[in-house]
Each structure stands twice: as C-alpha cells, then as structure tokens.
Amino acid sequence: MKQAHHPDLAQIRLIAVLAALSDPIRVGLVRVLADGRERGWGELRAPVAKSTLSHHLRVLRDAGVTRTRQEGTRCYVELRRDDLEARFPGLLEALLDAAHGDDVGAHVGLAADDR
C-alpha cells in the first residue's frame, strides 16, 4: 500500500473540512475518534460496506480531519484534533456538540463497542 497523503496544517481548507463533515457516517466516525485514541480500521463499525467505509475514511483524511498510519498490513486512524483546533478554533467542539444533540452519526461505533 502506498503512503497516505495528509495535508499540512496550512493546506487544510474550511470548505474541504465542511464537505467531509457533511455526511452522517463521517460525522459518526469523528464522534468515535473524538476520544483521542488511535483506532484500527477493523475496530470501526458503520452500516455500510467495507469499501464504502474505506471511502469515508479517505475523504476525512484528504480533508485533513484524520491521520492514517499503516503498520504492516493494518491501518490505524486518529482525529487531528489539535490541528483542527489550531486551524479553526472551536469548530470541532461545536460540531461534536451539535452531533450529540441531534444524534447525528450515532449509528457508527466500535466493533466491541468499548468506547
């Protein structure tokens, strides 16, 4: 697998972040990753095919919302919380508060639901 591209902090654009966060599955993934833990892709559960989940994770990564790391045959993902806060102060917390209040993305979780 080739190395994943992650935009530098200055390359993260508001429109790209908002577009990435316009889907309930992706909002759910951000909610799961908001605990600050790096998660293996196999831990993530969503009501979509694995290929579709992979697409959603790529959209988040390309927008600068998440960081992906490969270790052997396994891939791990984490939320770029500090980068998003530095670039767009308060945006992530506002999104998470609204998502929790409206229950957006609640159908996305973890395999063992150990959150």
N, CA, C and O of each residue as an XYZ file, in Angstrom:
460
protein
N       0.848     -1.183      0.000
C       0.000      0.000      0.000
C       0.888      1.238      0.000
O       1.871      1.308      0.738
N       0.532      2.218     -0.837
C       1.336      3.427     -0.886
C       1.049      4.303      0.328
O       0.020      4.168      0.990
N       1.978      5.192      0.597
C       1.865      6.086      1.746
C       0.692      7.048      1.550
O       0.532      7.625      0.475
N      -0.113      7.216      2.574
C      -1.270      8.102      2.508
C      -0.814      9.563      2.555
O       0.148      9.901      3.244
N      -1.517     10.420      1.814
C      -1.222     11.859      1.830
C      -2.047     12.528      2.922
O      -3.251     12.302      3.044
N      -1.372     13.350      3.708
C      -2.046     14.146      4.733
C      -1.714     15.614      4.471
O      -0.538     15.973      4.413
N      -2.710     16.455      4.315
C      -2.405     17.867      4.091
C      -1.710     18.478      5.303
O      -2.041     18.172      6.448
N      -0.748     19.339      5.029
C      -0.118     20.098      6.113
C      -1.157     21.029      6.718
O      -2.192     21.294      6.108
N      -0.882     21.519      7.905
C      -1.826     22.381      8.614
C      -2.287     23.547      7.739
O      -3.483     23.832      7.670
N      -1.356     24.219      7.073
C      -1.704     25.377      6.240
C      -2.522     24.986      5.009
O      -3.184     25.836      4.414
N      -2.486     23.725      4.626
C      -3.227     23.253      3.449
C      -4.659     22.830      3.770
O      -5.451     22.601      2.856
N      -4.997     22.725      5.039
C      -6.349     22.314      5.419
C      -7.290     23.492      5.163
O      -7.105     24.579      5.710
N      -8.290     23.263      4.334
C      -9.238     24.305      3.938
C     -10.594     24.073      4.577
O     -11.067     22.941      4.673
N     -11.211     25.162      5.013
C     -12.511     25.086      5.671
C     -13.546     24.398      4.803
O     -14.291     23.547      5.288
N     -13.606     24.751      3.533
C     -14.606     24.163      2.635
C     -14.414     22.650      2.553
O     -15.397     21.908      2.549
N     -13.171     22.180      2.488
C     -12.901     20.739      2.412
C     -13.320     20.043      3.706
O     -13.887     18.951      3.666
N     -13.046     20.665      4.843
C     -13.432     20.083      6.142
C     -14.950     20.012      6.245
O     -15.503     18.984      6.635
N     -15.623     21.108      5.895
C     -17.088     21.118      5.975
C     -17.705     20.111      5.013
O     -18.688     19.453      5.352
N     -17.140     19.986      3.825
C     -17.648     18.995      2.869
C     -17.460     17.583      3.419
O     -18.351     16.743      3.298
N     -16.304     17.326      4.021
C     -16.041     15.999      4.596
C     -17.000     15.695      5.739
O     -17.364     14.541      5.963
N     -17.401     16.720      6.449
C     -18.281     16.531      7.605
C     -19.759     16.644      7.239
O     -20.608     16.737      8.126
N     -20.075     16.638      5.954
C     -21.464     16.782      5.519
C     -22.205     15.448      5.442
O     -23.373     15.413      5.054
N     -21.544     14.360      5.804
C     -22.157     13.038      5.737
C     -22.295     12.460      7.147
O     -21.340     12.510      7.922
N     -23.465     11.910      7.497
C     -23.662     11.370      8.848
C     -22.684     10.251      9.219
O     -22.305     10.134     10.385
N     -22.276      9.439      8.265
C     -21.309      8.372      8.562
C     -19.982      8.992      8.978
O     -19.363      8.554      9.948
N     -19.547     10.011      8.243
C     -18.271     10.651      8.569
C     -18.348     11.397      9.892
O     -17.383     11.402     10.656
N     -19.482     12.024     10.170
C     -19.658     12.663     11.477
C     -19.585     11.599     12.571
O     -18.975     11.825     13.616
N     -20.197     10.451     12.338
C     -20.131      9.357     13.307
C     -18.707      8.878     13.526
O     -18.322      8.579     14.656
N     -17.927      8.801     12.469
C     -16.524      8.406     12.614
C     -15.763      9.424     13.447
O     -14.944      9.052     14.288
N     -16.024     10.696     13.222
C     -15.376     11.739     14.022
C     -15.803     11.618     15.475
O     -14.979     11.778     16.375
N     -17.070     11.340     15.717
C     -17.533     11.149     17.100
C     -16.793     10.000     17.777
O     -16.389     10.114     18.935
N     -16.618      8.900     17.060
C     -15.909      7.750     17.622
C     -14.448      8.108     17.911
O     -13.902      7.729     18.946
N     -13.833      8.831     16.997
C     -12.413      9.171     17.138
C     -12.172     10.344     18.089
O     -11.027     10.626     18.441
N     -13.221     11.020     18.502
C     -13.085     12.198     19.360
C     -12.549     11.868     20.743
O     -12.169     12.772     21.487
N     -12.510     10.581     21.104
C     -11.967     10.215     22.417
C     -10.435     10.316     22.446
O      -9.813     10.122     23.491
N      -9.835     10.622     21.285
C      -8.385     10.820     21.236
C      -7.570      9.573     21.000
O      -6.349      9.648     20.870
N      -8.219      8.429     20.944
C      -7.497      7.170     20.732
C      -7.341      6.874     19.260
O      -8.243      7.126     18.461
N      -6.192      6.337     18.911
C      -5.978      5.851     17.557
C      -6.717      4.523     17.445
O      -6.642      3.685     18.343
N      -7.428      4.338     16.342
C      -8.231      3.127     16.152
C      -7.816      2.396     14.889
O      -7.522      3.014     13.865
N      -7.795      1.081     14.973
C      -7.592      0.271     13.780
C      -8.854      0.306     12.948
O      -9.960      0.360     13.486
N      -8.691      0.275     11.622
C      -9.870      0.318     10.753
C     -10.823     -0.816     11.054
O     -12.037     -0.655     10.930
N     -10.294     -1.957     11.447
C     -11.134     -3.111     11.758
C     -11.986     -2.924     12.994
O     -12.951     -3.663     13.191
N     -11.655     -1.950     13.836
C     -12.434     -1.666     15.045
C     -13.686     -0.853     14.739
O     -14.648     -0.873     15.507
N     -13.675     -0.148     13.627
C     -14.762      0.773     13.296
C     -15.934      0.030     12.667
O     -15.745     -0.830     11.807
N     -17.134      0.365     13.098
C     -18.347     -0.253     12.571
C     -19.309      0.832     12.096
O     -19.582      1.806     12.798
N     -19.811      0.630     10.887
C     -20.808      1.527     10.303
C     -21.715      0.685      9.411
O     -21.297     -0.358      8.909
N     -22.948      1.131      9.214
C     -23.894      0.358      8.403
C     -23.659      0.544      6.900
O     -24.574      0.886      6.151
N     -22.419      0.311      6.483
C     -22.041      0.411      5.068
C     -21.051     -0.702      4.764
O     -20.493     -1.310      5.678
N     -20.835     -0.967      3.490
C     -19.844     -1.961      3.069
C     -18.441     -1.483      3.458
O     -18.207     -0.287      3.626
N     -17.518     -2.431      3.597
C     -16.142     -2.070      3.960
C     -15.531     -1.099      2.960
O     -14.806     -0.182      3.344
N     -15.821     -1.298      1.679
C     -15.281     -0.397      0.661
C     -15.830      1.016      0.832
O     -15.112      1.989      0.603
N     -17.086      1.136      1.230
C     -17.687      2.449      1.460
C     -17.100      3.088      2.708
O     -16.854      4.294      2.732
N     -16.875      2.292      3.742
C     -16.230      2.806      4.948
C     -14.835      3.314      4.615
O     -14.425      4.371      5.094
N     -14.112      2.569      3.803
C     -12.783      2.993      3.369
C     -12.860      4.334      2.627
O     -12.014      5.205      2.826
N     -13.858      4.491      1.787
C     -14.062      5.755      1.070
C     -14.276      6.901      2.064
O     -13.658      7.957      1.933
N     -15.141      6.696      3.046
C     -15.415      7.737      4.039
C     -14.146      8.115      4.806
O     -13.901      9.293      5.066
N     -13.351      7.123      5.162
C     -12.095      7.399      5.873
C     -11.121      8.171      4.988
O     -10.394      9.037      5.474
N     -11.105      7.865      3.703
C     -10.228      8.587      2.777
C     -10.665     10.042      2.635
O      -9.821     10.937      2.589
N     -11.960     10.287      2.565
C     -12.476     11.655      2.463
C     -12.054     12.465      3.688
O     -11.613     13.607      3.563
N     -12.192     11.868      4.868
C     -11.785     12.562      6.099
C     -10.283     12.841      6.101
O      -9.850     13.929      6.481
N      -9.499     11.867      5.681
C      -8.037     12.039      5.636
C      -7.644     13.118      4.636
O      -6.838     13.994      4.950
N      -8.209     13.059      3.432
C      -7.857     14.027      2.396
C      -8.221     15.459      2.783
O      -7.564     16.408      2.354
N      -9.258     15.612      3.586
C      -9.667     16.946      4.044
C      -8.826     17.440      5.211
O      -8.891     18.617      5.565
N      -8.036     16.553      5.812
C      -7.205     16.940      6.945
C      -7.857     16.720      8.292
O      -7.349     17.183      9.313
N      -8.984     16.015      8.307
C      -9.707     15.767      9.558
C      -9.069     14.633     10.351
O      -9.050     14.669     11.582
N      -8.553     13.638      9.659
C      -7.929     12.487     10.331
C      -6.521     12.250      9.791
O      -6.133     12.789      8.755
N      -5.781     11.441     10.511
C      -4.449     10.996     10.092
C      -4.478      9.472     10.076
O      -4.969      8.843     11.013
N      -3.956      8.889      9.016
C      -3.909      7.441      8.856
C      -2.467      6.973      8.930
O      -1.563      7.601      8.379
N      -2.269      5.865      9.619
C      -0.938      5.288      9.742
C      -1.027      3.808      9.421
O      -1.913      3.106      9.908
N      -0.105      3.342      8.599
C      -0.066      1.917      8.275
C       1.062      1.259      9.040
O       2.167      1.793      9.140
N       0.763      0.089      9.576
C       1.745     -0.726     10.295
C       1.577     -2.148      9.772
O       0.647     -2.858     10.155
N       2.493     -2.552      8.891
C       2.356     -3.854      8.255
C       1.119     -3.866      7.379
O       0.973     -3.031      6.486
N       0.234     -4.808      7.633
C      -0.997     -4.889      6.843
C      -2.169     -4.173      7.521
O      -3.281     -4.171      6.992
N      -1.934     -3.585      8.653
C      -3.002     -2.914      9.401
C      -2.922     -1.405      9.240
O      -1.838     -0.831      9.140
N      -4.089     -0.773      9.218
C      -4.177      0.674      9.124
C      -4.852      1.212     10.378
O      -5.795      0.622     10.905
N      -4.347      2.334     10.833
C      -4.872      2.987     12.029
C      -5.244      4.415     11.680
O      -4.628      5.036     10.814
N      -6.249      4.925     12.356
C      -6.728      6.281     12.082
C      -6.922      7.012     13.404
O      -7.320      6.424     14.409
N      -6.630      8.311     13.375
C      -6.863      9.160     14.544
C      -7.351     10.519     14.084
O      -7.067     10.948     12.965
N      -8.074     11.181     14.940
C      -8.583     12.512     14.669
C      -7.462     13.528     14.833
O      -6.694     13.448     15.792
N      -7.358     14.466     13.927
C      -6.347     15.528     14.014
C      -6.912     16.683     14.838
O      -6.996     17.814     14.359
N      -7.289     16.396     16.053
C      -7.963     17.361     16.928
C      -7.144     18.642     17.106
O      -7.669     19.741     16.926
N      -5.874     18.508     17.455
C      -5.037     19.685     17.699
C      -4.870     20.522     16.438
O      -4.915     21.750     16.498
N      -4.681     19.869     15.299
C      -4.534     20.594     14.039
C      -5.819     21.337     13.675
O      -5.776     22.491     13.250
N      -6.957     20.669     13.846
C      -8.232     21.317     13.535
C      -8.501     22.489     14.473
O      -9.015     23.525     14.050
N      -8.154     22.324     15.733
C      -8.351     23.402     16.703
C      -7.440     24.593     16.375
O      -7.857     25.746     16.490
N      -6.208     24.313     15.972
C      -5.274     25.387     15.617
C      -5.747     26.130     14.366
O      -5.631     27.353     14.281
N      -6.271     25.395     13.415
C      -6.676     25.987     12.135
C      -8.043     26.663     12.220
O      -8.239     27.748     11.672
N      -8.989     26.018     12.911
C     -10.369     26.520     13.011
C     -10.828     26.416     14.470
O     -11.561     25.492     14.821
N     -10.405     27.351     15.317
C     -10.720     27.269     16.754
C     -12.222     27.118     17.018
O     -13.038     27.890     16.514
N     -12.562     26.116     17.814
C     -13.939     25.890     18.236
C     -14.801     25.097     17.267
O     -15.891     24.662     17.637
N     -14.342     24.898     16.033
C     -15.167     24.211     15.033
C     -15.477     22.772     15.434
O     -16.632     22.348     15.388
N     -14.460     22.031     15.822
C     -14.660     20.621     16.153
C     -15.579     20.451     17.359
O     -16.471     19.603     17.344
N     -15.369     21.245     18.393
C     -16.230     21.131     19.579
C     -17.672     21.498     19.250
O     -18.603     20.862     19.744
N     -17.864     22.527     18.413
C     -19.222     22.902     18.001
C     -19.875     21.770     17.209
O     -21.050     21.460     17.404
N     -19.106     21.163     16.322
C     -19.623     20.034     15.537
C     -20.008     18.876     16.452
O     -21.095     18.313     16.322
N     -19.122     18.523     17.372
C     -19.388     17.393     18.268
C     -20.602     17.667     19.152
O     -21.428     16.778     19.361
N     -20.717     18.882     19.668
C     -21.880     19.236     20.493
C     -23.173     19.120     19.693
O     -24.154     18.552     20.173
N     -23.174     19.654     18.483
C     -24.366     19.594     17.642
C     -24.683     18.159     17.242
O     -25.848     17.762     17.231
N     -23.664     17.384     16.916
C     -23.878     15.991     16.508
C     -24.463     15.181     17.661
O     -25.363     14.366     17.456
N     -23.955     15.402     18.871
C     -24.506     14.691     20.030
C     -25.949     15.127     20.283
O     -26.816     14.294     20.547
N     -26.199     16.423     20.202
C     -27.542     16.939     20.452
C     -28.569     16.434     19.461
O     -29.710     16.158     19.830
N     -28.169     16.310     18.199
C     -29.083     15.851     17.146
C     -28.950     14.357     16.870
O     -29.646     13.821     16.008
N     -28.065     13.683     17.594
C     -27.818     12.248     17.446
C     -27.321     11.875     16.040
O     -27.611     10.788     15.542
N     -26.583     12.775     15.418
C     -26.032     12.524     14.088
C     -24.845     11.576     14.214
O     -23.944     11.799     15.022
N     -24.851     10.537     13.425
C     -23.742      9.595     13.417
C     -23.739      8.598     14.555
O     -22.754      7.886     14.751
N     -24.823      8.534     15.308
C     -24.876      7.621     16.456
C     -24.857      6.155     16.035
O     -24.572      5.282     16.856
N     -25.154      5.875     14.777
C     -25.177      4.503     14.270
C     -23.779      4.003     13.900
O     -23.633      2.867     13.449
N     -22.769      4.822     14.082
C     -21.381      4.427     13.850
C     -20.754      4.161     15.205
O     -20.978      4.907     16.158
N     -19.964      3.092     15.290
C     -19.380      2.757     16.583
C     -18.131      1.904     16.437
O     -17.448      1.925     15.413
N     -17.862      1.169     17.477
C     -16.701      0.290     17.536
C     -17.132     -1.165     17.540
O     -18.231     -1.492     17.987
N     -16.276     -2.030     17.046
C     -16.589     -3.461     16.941
C     -16.996     -4.043     18.271
O     -18.020     -4.720     18.361
N     -16.218     -3.794     19.306
C     -16.521     -4.325     20.636
C     -17.317     -3.322     21.463
O     -17.643     -3.556     22.627
N     -17.621     -2.178     20.808
C     -18.313     -1.066     21.467
C     -17.678     -0.766     22.812
O     -18.356     -0.679     23.836
N     -16.318     -0.604     22.788
C     -15.574     -0.342     24.008
C     -15.338      1.143     24.250
O     -14.409      1.516     24.966
N     -16.177      1.992     23.656
C     -15.974      3.420     23.857
C     -16.550      3.900     25.137
O     -16.458      5.088     25.448
